[in-house]
Amino acid sequence: MKIHNKKKFLSFLKFKRDFQKYGLEKARSYELILHWLNNRLSRNQFLVLSGILVGCTAGLAGVILKTLVHNIHYFITTKVHFEYQILFYIIFPFLGIVLTTLVVLTIFKGQDRKGIGAILYEIAQNSSIVSSVKMYSQIIQSAITVSFGGSAGLESPIAVTGAAIGSNYAQTYRLSYKERTLLLAAGATAGIASAFNAPIAGIMFAFEILLTGVVFTDFIPLVVAAVCGSLLSRVLLQEDVLFRFYTREAFNYLNVPYYLILGIFSGLYARYFVIISQKVEHFIKGLKFSRLRKAMFGGAVLSLLCVLFPPLFGEGYDTVKAFTNGNTHSIIENSLFRYFEIKNITVIIFLVLVLLLKAFATSFTIFSGGNGGNFAPSLFAGGTVGYLFAIICQQLGFEHVPVTNLVLVGMAGTMSGVMYAPLTAIFLIAESSFGYDLFIPLMIVSIISYLIAKWFSPISPELKSLADQGKIFTNKHDENLLFSLKTEDFIDRYSQAVSESAPITELFEMVKNGNKNIFAVVDDQKTLRGILTLDDIRPYLFTNSEVSATIIQIMKTPPAIIHPENQPLEILKMFDDTGVWNLPVVNEKNQFIGFISKSTILMSYRELLRDYSS
């Protein structure tokens, strides 16, 4: 009994010490309890607990955003008659993008880094530290954009929000980089799982996109976070908000040719979508407008598109559900095409135009000032591709065309080609349609589309610029580690330099009293003129006669010159190409800064590799 009481007393003293350590400014009871648990539980136990808490919080954020957008969107599209809906289609998309831009400029001081690329950047360049502002900024911005008709998705903002929640949780409890990255991914996983009520798809999203180039052995926190996010979605969201499809045909192997052809169409359309997105982004960035004027321009274009083709309004999931339920005419009846005789050819023309313009609507929404992602647009476009392909096959006289299945697998195919995430797409549709028997067609279409996308560009075009600059991780693990190093850290700013006009005896004194084996030769403005090594100087050091040579005569041109903006990977290539171990660094005016040693970079790389592998 005494031993038990002693342990309890020691536990109380430890809790008291932790209370004093973390201070009264953090005296929220749950934080004190978690700090205490962090000291009491093993690392794995605390990570599992953290996965539950982060998953519930991120899942709740996703539920709140989906519910808010659904209610506003429902009012706009359902509670108002068609004549007034035209006014809504004119006013609300424009208003949504402009209001989002105003919120960014006034409340968030112009900081609007968004999308999956923002998370990958924080993982690679900022030690997985995400600003706490992103725990709510993405919800506010995307809610305004999408609920008012922006042709984008909520899933990317939800993922960024979840990542911010996981990162800030880890920062609060002083977790390491690896644990911080794991909880960041867990938050994003829970966000995706709650958005689609698809926990496995959320986990695949983390592995395929967020954790690319990051080695992990701890998977349980991701799993529990996904489960928590999905459960909250199932319990709290209304049935009509859930991304669910209940009608489909059984898989028939005789239909495999349909899926093979659809995979090609999905991949080609995904490439079209990506190209249009890049061109629109380049076009908007090239406009000599202020951010607000760009938002007004983009909002006007989006409003015009929504008036002509109402399916472009918002996420578009209702349209895809109408495809699977056979209610295509209801979609056309809400557009100006209602005044034409609705025949099959009318439906085909309408859907072709919707597909072609969806890429423009989404791009203008995102790049002109709105906030959203490509999850929903790629799923909407994929469902439309599948349905369009199905009715064309029917018009050509083919019987027993699996229309609903083609819609479902079309969503997976286009998403796979746009997002470069085939496993996420496969499990997302399988979970959302309860169509686990559709795994074969889902894999066929998704993989074909993915391979076509990879054939055009090995890296997702959305992320290629960041990858080329070394600002995000890729599958090349060695390069990822090198990109984590900073050139500034390797510059020896205490390197010795000698003036080109100085007597050679001054150089001898530097050799005698210093500990360097390489020297820079500079002029009066500190401009680099050449370098000298001990091997260059040695023949003149031990001569008994007076040395007549000058510094200019014995110096040599450096085989390569480094600039501070050069990345460590580039610098190592310079060392390999020149075969030397020290190179000079100069600024933009060619003024000498210092030397970089190859051995210093390699030593830092080995230390990083050791920490990375532990």
Protein Blocks (a to p, Z undefined) as FASTA:
>chain_A
ZZmmmmmmmmmmmmmmmmmmnopmlmcfklmmmmmmmmmpcfklmmmmmmmmmmmmmmmm
mmmmmmmmmmmmmmmmmmpcfklmmmmmmmmmmmmmmmmmmmmmmmnnopacecjklmmm
mmmmnoopacfklmmmmmmmmmmmmmnopacdfklmmmmmmmmmmmmmmmmnopafklmm
mmmmmmmmmmmmmmnopaklmmmmmmmmmmgoiacfbfklmmmmmmmmmmmmmmmpcfkl
pccdfbdcdddfklmmmmmmmmmmmmmmmmmmmmmmmmmmmmmmmpccdfklmmmmmmmm
mmmmmmmmmmlgojklmmmmmmmnopmmmmmmmmmklmpccdfklmmmmmmmmmmmmmmm
mmmmmmnopacdfklmmmmmmmmmmmmmmmmmmmnopahiafklmmmmmmmmmmmmmnop
aklmmmmmmmmnopaklmmmmmmmmmmmmmmmmmmombafklmmmmmnopaccfblklmm
mmmpcfklmpcfkbccddfkbcfklmmmmmmmmccfbdcdddfkopafbdcdfklmmmmm
mpcbdcfbdfklmpccdfbdcdfklcfklmmmmmmmnopabdcdddfkopafbdcdfklm
mmmmmmmmmmmmZZ
